[in-house]
Amino acid sequence: MLLTGPLAGAALLLCACSPSSQNEAKGQDGAADVATTNFLNRMAGAEAPRPAPAKPFEQSEKTELLEFLYAWPAQVSAVPDLAAKLRKDMTEGKADALKMAEQDRKGARQSGFPFHAHSLETRWTVTADTPRFLALQSTNYSYTGGAHGMTAYKALLWDKARRRETSFPALMTSEAAFAAAIRDRFCDELDKARAEKRGEPVTRGGDDPFSDCIDPMKEVLTPASKGGKLIEGVTVMISPYSAGPYAEGSYEVFLPVDAAMRKAIKTEYQDAFAAPG
């Protein structure tokens, strides 16, 4: 392509500014060519190349000490600050798990007991991806050589409008107000889930401690959305032993947005939640 006018002048200027040393010029030919091309493309109004789409991330490794896995979805990879946060969590978690496994193996050898490799698995999933919020939940499984492993949950909330991490409680007028807004519905739904697993109705107030309701605010609350436009409800994730014996596993209670729940959300965030049906 023949360059004239300002574009030709720009090209000559870039050439004139290149290193005078022949050896240096040879070593920087590739970089200079790329810089010149990019500059001329900008001058000509050419579009910059689009970045590659974000991809899901997964790292897994299995050794005689530890079976390790950590994964997150593409939505996290698309937010550098989030990806950096989870990568740090992954690195630190793996280091701690390896240290614990090594200590356990050493103790087992000294006591003459067999050593069972440990496990640590963390999978982050999207529970809501709306114009305002990206809500994530992690399922964490750990095994440290005992009778069985343990499952736990974490939640993470990203405010897209403010480009920073926040938390679900930060959206509430107060935790007490939100607890009051959901408690009755939560207890009823939890009893239904218990009855389904146990094959019989649940009667509160008996001798069985797993027949009483629990405090939902002490569990993991995650905003949920299927439509991708608004937060449609809240899921309460309950680890084993909290609402029932280990054999019953985890409980998951979904509560759609109603008037009481929406009222317990700060006014500035209410537009991000669905209107009660």
N, C-alpha and C positions, 0 to 999 in steps of 0.2 A: 504494500500500500504506500503510495506517495504522500508524504506529509507536507503540508504547506502552512503558512501563517503561524499562528501561536503554537500549534502542535509541533511544527518543525523546530521552532525556537526552543521549545521545552526539551525536545530530544537532544538537540545540540548542547543545551545547558547541562543535561544529565551526563552526556559523554565527556564534557569538559571537566566535570567534577570528579571523574573517575581517577583512581590512583595513577601516578605517573610512572611508577616502577613497573616494568614489564612482568616481573615475577609475581608481584602482588596482584596485578591485573589478571594474570592467568588463574590465580587461586580464587578470584572473586567473580569470574565471568558469569557463573550460574546465578549468583545472588543479584549481580548488576542487571542481568537480562530480565529476571523476574521483577525487580524493582522498576525498571524502565517500562516493562509491559503493563504493570499495574498502574503506574502513573499515567501513561498514555491512555489506558482504558478509562480511567477516571476523567481525564480531560475530554475524552470523546463521549462521555456520558454512558459508558457501558456499565451494566449491572455487575456488582461484586458477586463472586460465587457464593451460593447459599451453603450454610453449614450443614454438615451431615446430620440426619435425624438422630435423636437420642435413642439409645438402646438399653434394654434391661441389663442388669449386672448380676453376675453370680460367681462366687469363688467357693470352691470345694476342695477338700483335701482329706485323705484318710491315711493315718499312720498307726503304728502300734500304740501310740499314746492317745491320740485324739481323732475322732471323726468330726470334721468341721465343715459348716456350710453357712454362707451369708449371701443373701440375695435381695435386690430391690428392683422395682419396675422402672420402665423408661421415663416416667414422669419425674422420678427423682434425678435421673441422669441429666435431665433437661434444666435442672436448677443447680448450678455449681455449688452454692452454699450448702444445699441439702446433701448433695453427693459427698461433699467434704466432711460434713458432720457424721454421716453414716459410715464413711470410710474410716474415720477416727474411731468410732464405736466398734467397728469390726476389728481393727488392728489391736485395740486395747483389750477387747473381749477375748480374742484369740490368744494373746500373750498371757492373760490371767488364767485361761483354761489350760494352756500348756503347762504353766507353772504348777497348777493344782494337780494335774495328771502326773507330772513328774514326781511330785512329793508323795502322791498316793502310791505310785509304783515303788518308790524307795521304801515306804513304810510296809508295803505288802511283802517285799523281799526280806526285809528284816524280821518280819513276823512269821514268815513261811506260808503266807497266804497267796492264792492266785490273784493276779492283777487283771482287772477288766478295763479295757479301753474306755475312755470318757467320750461323751458326745456333746456338741454344742451346735445347734442349728437355729438360724434366725432368718425368717422370711417376712419381708415387708410387702404389704399389698395396699392398693388404693381402695378406700371406702367411699370417698367423695372427691370428684374433680369438677368443680363448678367455676364460673368466672371469678368468684371471690376467693374460694378456699380450695386447697389441696389437702385432704385428710388421709392419713396413712395409719395402718395398724400393723404391728409386728406380732407374729406367733413365734415364741421362743421355746425350744425344747432343749433341756439339758439332762445329762445322765452322768453321774459321778461315781458309779460303781455300786450303788445301793440296790434295793429290791426292785426299784423302777425309776424311770425318769420323771421329770416334772415339766409341765407346760405353763407358761406365763405369757402375758400380753403387755404391749406398750402402745401408746398412741402418740402421733406427731401431727401438728397442724401448721400449715404454711399459709400465711396471708398474702395472696397474690397482689392485692392492691397496694400493700405497704412493703412488699418484697422482704418479708422477714418472718421468722418463726414466731408463733404465738402458742396458745394452749386453749383447749375448750373451756376450762374454767374462766379464762380471761374474757370470754364472750358473755358470761353470765352476770346478771345484776348482783347476785351473790350465790355462793354455793348452797347456803341454807334455803334460799328462795327456789333454786332449781330443784333441790332435793324434795322440797314440799310439793313442787309441781308434778313430779314424776313418781313419787313413792307409792301411792296406791296402785297405779297402773302397773308399775314395776313388780310389786309384790304379787299381784294377781297373775301376771304373765309368767313369773318365775314359778309359781305354784302349778300352773298348767304344764310347764315344761318338766317339772319334777314328777308330776302325776303320770305324764307320758312315759318317762323312763322307768318309774317304779311300778306302773301298772295298777295304781290305786290312788284315790284322792289324797291330798295332803291336808292334814289338820294342824293348824297352828296352835302353839301353846302346850304341846304335849311334852313327854319326856325326851323325845328325840330332838337334839339340838339342830338337826338338819331339816326340821319341819318349820322353824321360824323364818321370817323374812330376814334379809341382810341389808346393810346400808349400801345402796347403789353407788354412793359417792366415794366409797372406798375401793370400788372396782375400776376397770378401765372403760371410760366412756369415749365413743368415737362417733363423730358426725357421719351420716350415711346419705348417699344420693344415688339413685339408679338412673334418673333422667339426665343428670349432668348439668342442670340449670340452677337448682336450689337444693339446700339441705332439706331432706324430706323426713328425717328422723334421727334418732340416736340409738346406737347399739351398745348395750352394756355387756362387756366380755368378762366372764367369771371363771377363774382358774379352779382346778380340782381342789377339794377340801373346803372351799369357801361356802358353797351352797349345798354340798352333798359329799358323800364319801368318794374316795379316789376312783372307785369302780364306776361311778356315774360320769366321770370325765368333766369336761368344761360345760358351762352353760352360756348360751347366747340369747339375750333378750333384746328384741327390737321394739322401740317405742316411736310411733309416728308423731310428727309435730302436731300438737293440739294447742288450743288457746292458752292454757296454763303454761305450757312449755315455752311458747313464743313470748309470753309476757315476762318470763324469767330471763330472757335474753336482752342485753343492752340495746337500746333504741338504735344506735348506730350500726348494729349488725342484723337487725330484724329483717331487713330487705333481702338478706342472703338465705333466709329460711322460708320454706313454703307456707302459704297461708293455710290455716286449719280447714279441713274439708267440711 
